[in-house]
Amino acid sequence: MYRHKKVYELRYTDVDAFDNLKPSALLSFLQESACLSADELGFGYADIAPKNMGFIIVNWYIEFTRPVKLGDKLEVHTWPLRPKYLIFLRDFELFVGGAKVGVATARWCMIDTESFNVLPANAYFEEGAFDNYNTERSVDFKAWKIPVIGGGETVYKKKVSFSDYDHYFHVNNTKYADYLMDAFSVEEFRGKYIKSLQVTYVKQCKEGELIEIVREERDGVFFVDGRVNGEVRVQFRVDLNEV
């Protein structure tokens, strides 16, 4: 069955202080592979943008069995699954040296780029367009809802600026991963790596808005919210593991 495959060689700018792959770089790789795959299958940016349509990411879930390090060549496999009316699923498998080191899955929505209304699959795709799609899953994950932080501690605040934007004129999904990492200290990641990462994008953040980063730990699992005027805009769930 169909898979798009691409190898990414980790650069110095892709890793953190401990030479581990940064979440923002990882999400950039996954997004790039997803876009290249969509191009191959006929629903890429160049195909749908003239129709005032686009795709936005709603959720990520990622698991690793070991850290990906500076100098590694990360091979990303990805394929779309049959959409469920408004939700488009895409799965990923991650390899280093032929060994599988991680899996990921993402939920996307197709939107009208002028109104930002969510569109059903049949707004672009014809009947039977998905008959030959891969039904294999990289990971059986369904727990998409991240609990809202009850109390938590405000770690810092970030004003949305030009460099945060993508071509939909809101904060790019990869940028939020850097906001997440800045909720931690260097020492908290010494000897550890991200075992699993879950992200929910609740609502877009716009230029000039002030995002409050709030963090809470529950039984060794970290939850981080990004809020604007008390409204949750993005959520993270992070589980760390010893190297």
C-alpha positions in Angstrom: 0.0 0.0 0.0 1.0 3.6 -0.5 3.6 5.2 1.8 5.6 8.4 1.2 9.2 8.1 2.5 11.7 10.8 3.1 15.0 10.9 5.0 15.9 13.9 7.2 19.5 14.3 8.4 19.6 16.0 11.8 21.4 19.3 11.7 22.8 21.2 14.7 19.8 23.5 14.6 17.4 20.6 14.9 18.6 19.4 18.3 18.5 20.7 21.9 21.3 21.3 24.5 21.6 17.5 24.9 21.7 16.8 21.1 18.2 15.3 21.1 15.8 16.1 18.3 13.7 19.1 19.2 9.9 18.7 19.0 9.6 21.8 16.8 12.1 20.2 14.3 10.3 16.9 14.5 6.9 18.5 13.7 8.5 20.4 10.9 9.7 17.1 9.4 6.3 15.5 9.8 4.5 18.5 8.3 6.9 18.5 5.4 6.4 14.8 4.7 2.6 15.2 5.0 2.7 18.1 2.5 4.9 16.2 0.0 2.6 13.2 0.3 -0.5 15.4 -0.3 1.3 16.8 -3.4 1.8 13.2 -4.7 -1.8 12.3 -4.1 -3.3 15.4 -5.8 -4.5 17.4 -2.8 -1.4 19.4 -2.0 -1.2 23.2 -1.4 -0.9 24.0 -5.1 -4.0 21.8 -5.9 -6.4 23.2 -3.3 -5.2 26.8 -2.6 -6.7 28.1 -5.9 -10.1 26.8 -4.6 -9.7 28.7 -1.4 -9.2 25.5 0.5 -6.4 24.4 2.9 -5.6 21.9 5.7 -4.9 22.7 9.3 -3.7 20.4 12.0 -6.0 19.8 14.9 -4.1 17.1 17.0 -0.7 15.4 17.1 0.2 12.2 19.1 3.8 11.0 18.9 5.6 8.1 20.7 9.4 7.4 20.8 11.2 4.2 22.0 14.5 6.0 22.2 15.8 9.6 21.6 16.7 10.7 18.1 20.2 12.3 18.2 22.4 14.7 16.2 23.8 12.9 13.2 21.0 10.4 13.0 19.2 10.1 9.6 15.4 10.0 10.4 13.4 8.2 7.8 9.7 9.3 7.9 7.0 7.2 6.4 3.5 8.6 6.1 0.2 7.8 4.6 -3.3 9.3 4.8 -6.3 7.2 6.0 -9.9 7.5 4.8 -11.4 10.6 6.3 -14.4 10.6 8.5 -16.6 13.4 7.2 -14.7 16.4 8.7 -11.6 14.6 10.1 -8.6 13.6 8.0 -6.3 11.1 9.7 -2.6 10.7 8.7 -0.2 8.2 10.3 3.6 8.1 10.5 6.3 5.7 11.3 9.8 6.8 12.1 13.0 4.9 11.5 16.8 5.3 12.2 19.2 2.9 10.5 16.3 0.7 9.5 15.0 0.3 13.1 11.6 1.8 14.0 12.1 4.3 16.8 8.7 6.1 16.8 5.2 6.4 15.6 2.8 9.4 15.1 -0.7 10.1 14.1 -2.4 13.4 13.3 -5.9 14.7 12.8 -6.4 17.5 10.2 -9.4 19.5 9.0 -10.0 20.9 5.5 -11.0 24.6 5.7 -12.3 27.4 3.6 -9.3 29.8 3.8 -11.5 32.9 3.4 -14.1 32.1 6.1 -12.0 29.5 8.1 -15.1 27.3 8.2 -14.4 23.6 8.3 -15.3 21.7 5.1 -16.4 18.1 4.6 -14.3 15.7 2.6 -16.8 15.8 -0.4 -16.2 19.5 -0.8 -13.0 18.6 -2.8 -12.8 14.8 -3.1 -15.0 12.8 -5.4 -16.8 9.6 -4.4 -14.5 6.7 -4.3 -11.4 8.8 -4.0 -10.3 6.9 -0.9 -11.0 3.4 -2.0 -7.3 2.5 -2.4 -6.1 4.3 0.7 -3.9 2.4 3.2 -6.0 1.2 6.1 -2.9 0.2 8.2 -2.4 2.2 11.4 0.9 3.2 12.9 -0.5 3.4 16.4 -4.0 2.6 17.8 -4.6 5.9 19.6 -8.0 7.3 20.4 -7.6 9.4 23.6 -7.5 12.7 21.8 -8.9 14.8 24.7 -6.3 16.4 26.9 -7.5 17.3 30.4 -7.6 21.1 31.1 -5.2 22.2 33.8 -7.1 22.8 37.0 -4.6 25.0 38.8 -1.1 25.0 37.5 1.7 27.6 37.5 2.2 30.4 35.0 5.7 29.9 33.7 6.0 32.8 31.3 4.2 34.9 28.7 4.9 35.2 24.9 3.7 37.9 22.5 2.8 36.5 19.1 5.1 38.1 16.5 5.7 38.0 12.7 8.2 35.1 12.9 5.5 32.9 14.5 3.2 33.2 11.5 2.5 30.8 8.6 0.7 31.5 5.3 -2.7 31.2 7.0 -1.7 34.3 9.1 -1.7 32.5 12.5 0.9 30.8 14.6 2.3 27.8 12.8 1.8 24.5 14.6 5.5 23.9 14.9 6.1 27.1 16.8 3.9 26.0 19.7 6.4 23.2 20.3 9.1 25.7 21.2 6.6 27.4 23.5 6.2 24.1 25.2 9.9 23.4 25.6 10.4 26.8 27.2 8.1 25.7 30.0 10.9 23.4 31.2 14.3 24.0 32.6 17.5 22.6 31.1 18.1 20.4 34.2 14.6 18.8 33.8 15.7 17.3 30.5 19.2 16.2 31.6 19.3 12.4 31.1 15.8 12.3 29.7 13.9 12.4 26.4 10.3 12.8 25.3 8.6 9.4 25.4 5.3 10.7 24.2 3.9 14.1 23.1 0.3 15.0 22.5 -0.8 18.4 21.2 -4.3 19.8 20.7 -4.7 23.1 18.8 -7.9 24.6 20.1 -8.0 28.0 18.5 -5.6 30.1 16.4 -3.3 32.7 18.0 -2.9 36.0 16.1 -0.2 38.7 15.9 -0.1 40.9 19.0 -1.9 38.4 21.3 -0.2 37.6 24.6 0.0 33.8 25.3 0.2 32.7 28.9 2.1 29.4 29.3 0.7 27.4 32.3 2.2 24.2 33.5 1.1 21.4 35.8 2.6 18.0 36.7 0.4 15.0 37.5 2.1 11.7 38.5 5.1 12.4 36.5 3.2 13.5 33.4 3.4 17.2 32.4 0.5 19.2 31.1 1.0 22.7 29.5 -1.7 25.1 28.3 -1.3 28.2 26.2 -3.9 30.7 27.1 -5.0 34.1 25.8 -7.0 36.2 28.3 -7.8 32.9 30.2 -9.0 31.1 27.0 -7.2 27.9 26.2 -5.7 28.0 22.7 -3.3 25.1 22.7 -2.7 22.1 25.0 0.2 19.7 25.5 0.7 16.4 27.3 4.3 15.3 27.7 5.7 12.1 29.2 9.4 11.9 29.8 11.6 8.8 30.0 15.2 8.1 31.2 17.8 7.8 28.5 
